[in-house]
Amino acid sequence: MRDAPPRASAMVEALRGLGYSPATALADIIDNSIAARATAVDLQFVWAGGDSHILVLDNGDGMDDAGLDLAMRLGDRSPLDARDVGDLGRFGLGLKTASFSQCRRLTVASRRAGITRALRWDLDVLLADRTGRWSLLENAHPGSETRLAPLDAQESGTAVLWELMDRVTPPGRDETDFLDQIDRIERHLAMVFHRYITGRRLVIRINGRAVEAWDPFLEHRTDTWRSRPDRFVVNGYPVAIQGYVLPHRDRLDARTLESAAGPDGWTAQQGFYVYRNERLLVAGSWLGLGRGRSWTKDEPFRLARIRIDLPNIADADWQIDIRKSTARPPMEARQRLTVLAEDVRSRARRVFAFRGSPQSSGRREPLVQAWKQSRTREGIRYRIDTGHPAVAAVLDGAGELDAPLRAMLRVIEDTVPVQQIWLDTAEARDTPPISSPAEPPPEVVALMGRILASMVRRKGLTVEAARAEMARTDPFNNWPDYLATLDVKMEDEA
């Protein structure tokens, strides 16, 4: 048997390429703070050109000398080891690999029972050592001690210091770039830890300002559709799932619309949201599911989001990677997830297509739309519904103009720019939101009166029946209070 330890500098430089971003790396560090029962994490970003640094300070339990030594070793435990149910780690590498991916000098100081200890890795020291030793250094780098001083004001906690941040502040980057990076980090942390923040279990502050949680599901809104929560067992562990369809953009104010889009935008944020112990791992992915071929992120499904909750014992089954950013459901769960996703996607498509208008009344009666689909061998065509009360009222009284009017409608039908509308929407140039005024405009008032009179006099409906039919008709359903007062006499007087 031969002992074949890796050369320290070569191994560490290779680990730097795991694909962390500054945001995902900092999220990995905060995981350790949560595992240490911290209730507050402060991130300090200090710009000083090439000497810029980032400090992550928590108020958790802190570590004694032996605990700090283990925490700074790579692979201090196996991913196969049993873990506490609330532990967010797995590989025993996160603190180190996440930090190495962004900086060349990592210092970790921890305080317990009023005693502070510090160890550091310096990649330049490892690189200069031709023997390839794993030289874990004592204390902070000379001159960096003051950067760890905030820890001494606490009874317990841990501070993680990044210096020589060649990946965060490479040559050519200026302070504006650094500030933009902070914004991206804030959005990511608001998303990843939103359930901890909302549940008041964790406060995350960036340069003294608290991070506000980003809720992917707009759960506080009554017009967000929710499926019934479902729970099932896969290979001995529980999986909880619930589907959501967000309100159409027309129903959201500008601030909510921008916020709900998420860090990467409406289309990119659709799909499954996978949580382990309420920590978000995957933010918007169809997880390779689909019948026949994997679903892609298409515009009609932008409002579809599905939550999956897993315990940490499911990591291997779901192929959770070291960066906690990818997951793949096991075969035993795929059918259940596919059935739910098909329903959520279908509902999201309908909300997207009808701009958030309800598709049925309280009695489950269909909402009459001015346009209808016509399926032919050549594909789907869109036709004006001549049975729509507004259209029918005009045609019924058209007389000798009936034929020209129908010809005009046919021209409109045959020239609908479907492809252009689709391209404009897919390229994020959304059409302006439709918002109904509190009261119907004068021209609509006049039209409603004529339609009511036509229904009563030509169809023989009662006024109450005519009102009920109009209440099921787009866009008149937007003004139920006015409809309740509408009468034939009003049309006569007009």
Residue pairs with C-beta under 8 A, 6 or more apart in sequence:
5 132
6 132
7 132
8 126
8 129
8 132
8 133
8 134
8 135
9 123
9 126
9 127
9 129
9 132
10 132
11 74
12 100
12 121
12 123
12 126
13 123
13 127
15 74
15 93
15 96
15 97
15 100
15 101
16 100
16 101
16 167
17 101
18 97
18 101
18 322
18 323
19 101
19 323
20 28
20 97
20 98
20 101
20 102
20 323
21 184
21 188
22 102
22 167
22 168
22 181
22 184
22 185
23 184
23 185
23 187
23 188
23 189
24 98
24 188
24 323
24 324
24 325
25 98
25 99
25 101
25 102
26 43
26 54
26 56
26 98
26 185
26 189
27 188
27 189
27 192
27 193
27 324
28 94
28 95
28 98
28 323
28 324
29 56
29 94
29 95
29 98
29 99
29 160
30 41
30 56
30 58
30 189
30 193
30 204
31 88
31 89
31 94
31 279
31 324
32 71
32 88
32 89
32 94
32 95
32 158
33 41
33 56
33 58
33 60
33 158
34 86
34 88
34 196
34 202
34 279
35 60
35 84
35 86
35 87
35 88
35 89
36 58
36 60
36 61
36 62
36 63
36 158
37 60
37 61
38 58
38 59
38 60
38 157
38 202
39 59
39 201
39 202
39 203
40 58
40 59
40 202
40 203
40 204
40 205
41 56
41 57
41 58
41 202
41 203
41 204
41 205
42 55
42 56
42 57
42 58
42 150
42 205
42 208
43 54
43 55
43 56
43 57
43 185
43 204
43 205
43 206
43 207
44 54
44 55
44 57
44 150
44 207
45 52
45 54
45 178
45 182
45 206
45 207
46 52
46 53
46 54
46 55
46 147
47 169
47 175
47 178
47 179
49 169
50 169
50 171
51 163
52 165
52 168
52 169
52 178
53 144
53 147
53 161
53 162
53 163
53 165
54 103
54 161
54 162
54 165
54 168
55 147
55 148
55 150
55 159
55 160
55 161
55 162
56 159
56 160
56 161
57 150
57 151
57 157
57 158
57 159
57 160
58 157
58 158
58 159
59 154
59 156
59 157
60 156
60 157
60 158
61 112
61 156
62 110
62 111
62 112
62 113
62 156
62 157
62 158
63 71
63 110
63 112
63 117
63 158
64 112
64 117
65 117
67 110
68 108
68 110
68 117
68 119
69 119
69 136
70 76
70 77
71 95
71 108
71 110
72 95
72 96
72 108
72 119
72 121
72 136
73 136
74 92
74 93
74 96
74 97
74 134
75 91
75 92
75 93
76 92
77 92
78 92
79 90
79 91
79 92
79 315
79 316
83 89
83 90
83 312
85 277
85 311
85 312
86 277
87 277
87 312
88 276
88 277
88 279
88 312
88 324
90 312
90 315
90 320
90 322
91 322
93 322
94 322
94 324
95 108
95 160
96 106
96 121
97 322
98 323
99 106
99 121
99 160
99 162
100 106
100 121
100 123
101 167
102 162
102 165
102 167
102 168
103 162
103 163
103 164
103 165
103 166
103 167
103 168
104 122
104 123
104 124
104 163
104 164
104 165
104 166
105 120
105 121
105 122
105 123
105 124
105 141
105 162
105 163
105 164
106 120
106 121
106 160
106 161
106 162
106 163
107 118
107 119
107 120
107 140
107 141
107 144
107 148
107 160
107 161
107 163
108 118
108 119
108 120
108 158
108 159
108 160
108 161
109 116
109 117
109 118
109 140
109 148
109 151
109 158
109 159
109 161
110 116
110 117
110 118
110 151
110 157
110 158
110 159
111 117
111 151
111 152
111 154
111 155
111 156
111 157
111 158
112 156
113 155
113 156
114 155
116 148
116 151
116 152
118 138
118 139
118 140
118 148
119 136
119 137
119 138
119 139
120 136
120 137
120 138
120 139
120 140
120 141
121 136
121 137
122 137
122 141
123 164
124 164
125 135
125 137
126 133
126 134
126 135
129 135
139 145
140 147
140 148
140 161
141 163
144 161
144 163
147 161
147 163
148 159
148 161
150 159
151 157
151 158
151 159
162 168
168 178
168 181
169 177
169 178
182 206
182 207
184 263
185 206
186 206
186 211
187 214
187 263
188 263
189 204
189 206
189 211
190 197
190 211
190 212
190 213
190 214
191 214
191 216
191 262
191 263
191 280
191 283
192 279
192 280
192 283
193 202
193 204
193 211
193 213
193 279
193 280
194 213
194 214
194 215
194 216
194 280
195 213
195 275
195 278
195 279
195 280
196 202
196 278
196 279
197 203
197 204
197 211
197 212
197 213
198 213
198 215
199 278
203 210
204 210
204 211
205 211
214 259
214 262
214 263
216 244
216 262
216 269
216 273
216 283
216 284
216 305
216 307
217 224
217 244
217 246
217 273
217 305
217 307
218 224
218 244
218 246
218 247
218 256
218 260
219 226
219 244
221 247
223 247
223 251
223 356
224 244
224 245
224 246
224 247
225 244
225 245
225 347
225 351
226 242
226 243
226 244
227 242
227 243
227 244
227 340
227 343
227 344
228 242
229 240
229 241
229 242
230 240
230 241
230 242
230 336
230 340
231 238
231 239
231 240
231 241
232 238
232 239
232 333
232 336
233 239
234 314
234 317
234 330
234 332
234 333
235 314
235 317
235 330
235 332
237 310
237 311
237 313
237 314
237 317
238 311
239 308
239 309
239 310
239 314
239 333
240 307
240 308
240 309
241 306
241 307
241 308
241 309
241 336
241 337
241 340
242 306
242 307
243 304
243 305
243 306
243 307
243 340
243 341
243 343
243 344
244 304
244 305
244 306
244 307
244 344
245 303
245 304
245 305
245 344
245 347
245 348
245 351
246 260
246 303
246 305
246 348
247 303
247 351
247 356
248 303
248 351
248 352
248 354
248 355
248 356
249 257
249 356
249 430
249 433
250 355
250 356
250 433
250 434
250 435
251 356
252 260
260 266
261 269
262 268
262 269
262 283
262 284
263 269
263 283
264 283
264 284
265 428
266 302
266 303
267 297
267 298
267 299
267 302
267 428
268 284
268 297
269 283
269 284
269 302
269 305
270 284
270 286
270 297
270 301
270 302
270 303
270 304
270 305
270 348
271 284
271 285
271 286
271 287
271 295
271 297
271 304
271 305
271 306
272 282
272 284
272 285
272 286
272 287
272 305
272 306
272 307
272 308
272 337
272 341
273 280
273 282
273 283
273 284
273 305
273 306
273 307
273 308
274 280
274 281
274 282
274 285
274 287
274 308
274 310
274 318
274 327
275 281
275 307
275 308
275 309
275 310
276 310
276 311
276 312
276 314
276 315
276 320
276 324
277 311
277 312
278 309
279 324
281 320
281 324
281 325
281 326
281 327
282 325
282 326
282 327
284 297
284 305
285 327
286 294
286 295
286 296
286 297
286 341
287 327
287 328
287 329
287 337
288 294
288 328
289 295
289 329
289 334
289 337
289 338
289 341
290 338
291 338
291 342
295 301
295 341
295 345
299 352
299 422
299 425
299 426
300 348
300 349
300 352
300 353
301 345
301 348
301 349
301 352
302 348
302 352
303 348
303 351
303 352
304 341
304 344
304 345
304 347
304 348
305 344
306 337
306 340
306 341
306 344
308 337
310 318
314 320
317 330
318 327
318 328
318 329
318 330
319 326
319 327
319 328
320 326
320 327
329 337
350 359
354 369
355 433
355 434
357 367
357 474
357 477
358 367
358 477
359 366
359 367
360 366
360 367
361 367
361 471
361 472
361 477
365 472
366 472
367 472
367 473
367 474
367 477
368 385
368 387
368 388
368 389
368 469
368 472
368 473
368 474
369 385
369 388
369 474
370 384
370 385
370 388
370 390
370 391
370 474
371 382
371 383
371 384
371 385
372 382
372 383
372 384
372 385
373 380
373 381
373 382
373 383
374 380
374 381
374 382
374 383
375 381
381 413
382 413
382 416
382 418
383 413
384 391
384 409
384 412
384 413
385 391
386 392
386 395
386 406
386 409
388 473
389 451
389 454
389 455
389 469
389 470
389 473
389 476
390 447
390 451
390 473
391 409
392 454
393 447
393 450
393 451
393 454
394 405
395 402
395 405
395 406
396 454
396 458
397 454
398 405
421 431
424 430
424 431
425 431
436 475
436 478
436 479
439 479
439 482
440 448
440 476
440 478
440 479
440 482
444 475
444 476
445 482
446 494
448 470
448 476
448 482
448 483
448 486
449 486
449 490
449 491
449 494
450 491
451 466
451 470
451 476
452 463
452 466
452 467
452 470
452 486
452 487
452 488
452 491
453 488
453 491
453 492
455 461
455 465
455 466
455 469
455 470
456 462
456 463
456 466
456 488
457 488
459 466
461 469
463 487
463 488
467 483
467 484
467 486
470 476
470 477
470 483
470 486
471 477
471 480
471 483
476 483
